[in-house]
Amino acid sequence: MQFYKKILIKFLSSKKAFDFSAKGKNIVVFAPHPDDETLGCGGTIAELASSGNNINIVFLTDGTSSHTKFISRQELKSIRIKEAEKAAYELGIKSGNLHFLEITDGNLDKQYKKTVSLIAETLKNNKPDIIFVTSGKEFPDDHFFTNKSVLEAVKESSISPDIYEYLIWYWHSWPFTLSFPEGKKNMLRFIFRSLKTFAGLQPIFHINYCADISASLKKKSNALNQHKSQIERYNGIADWPVLGDVSKGEFLNFFLSEYEFFIKR
C-alpha cells in the first residue's frame, strides 16, 4: 500500500513545475477557513511573497464550527483571526493584506449571493493576476462553495486571472491517507472519498502543476503552528479535536512534504 502511494506521489510531483519567477504580481488567495490557505498553498504563498508579489488572503467564513462543544463561536472567532494574522506573518504577509468576510462557518451555500458580491468587491479592489482557491472537487460544502463563489465572481468581473485550485480534504482518502479514521461516520466519509477519487487515480488526470516548496517548507510549518486552536488542545482539554487526530496524524503530515499540488483552470 505504501509503495502504491509513493508511486502516485512521484507521478504527481513530475507534473509541470509551478513557476516562482513572478514578481510584482497581484495575487489573491481565497480560503474557506483560517488554516486552509496554509495547509493547501502555504509554501507557495511564502515563495511568492519573498519575490515581492502583492498577496492578499481572503477568509470566507469565521471558522467557528470546529469546536462549538467547548467554546463560544464569538471567542473562537477572535482566536482564529489572531491565529490567521500570526500565520500570515510567518508566510511574509502583512496583516493589512488579510480580509475576513466573516460568513458563519457552514453557511456559504445559504449565503451564496452575498458571498459572490463580497468576493466581486475584493476582485474589483485588487485586480488579481493570479488567484488561489480551494478546488471544486473538494468534499466539504464550504470548500466547494468557496470555489463556486470565486469562479462566479470572476465570471461577472472584467478580469482574466490565472486560477490555481488547491486541495485539502480531498487528500483524506486512500491511498494518500493510509490510516483509517476512527468512528463509523468518519470511516464512511473516508470510504466515500476514496471511491470518488478512484483510489488515487483521479488526481493523475486533474492535477497539472506541482510546486516544489522545499525552500519555504520551514515557513509553512511555522505558519501552521500558529493555528493553535487546530493544532493543539486548547487549555489542556483532553477531547479537544485537532488535525493531528485525523487518521493518526497521517493526514496532517501530508501537508508537510516538499510538494504542493494544483489544478490550473
GIBELNOR-V917502 format. One line per field, one symbol per residue. ss: DSSP state (@ for helix, = for strand, . for the rest). A space follows every 10 residues. Layout:
# GIBELNOR-V917502
ss: ???
This chain:
# GIBELNOR-V917502
ss: .@@@@@@@@@ @@@..==... .....===== =....@@@@@ @@@@@@@@@@ ...======= =......... ..@@@@@@@@ @@@@@@@@@@ @...@@@=== ===....... .@@@@@@@@@ @@@@@@...= ====...... @@@@@@@@@@ @@@@@@.... .=====..@@ @......... ...@@@@@@@ @@@@@@.... .@@@@@..== ==....@@@@ @@@@@..@@@ @..@@@.... ..@@@@@@@@ @@@@....== ====.
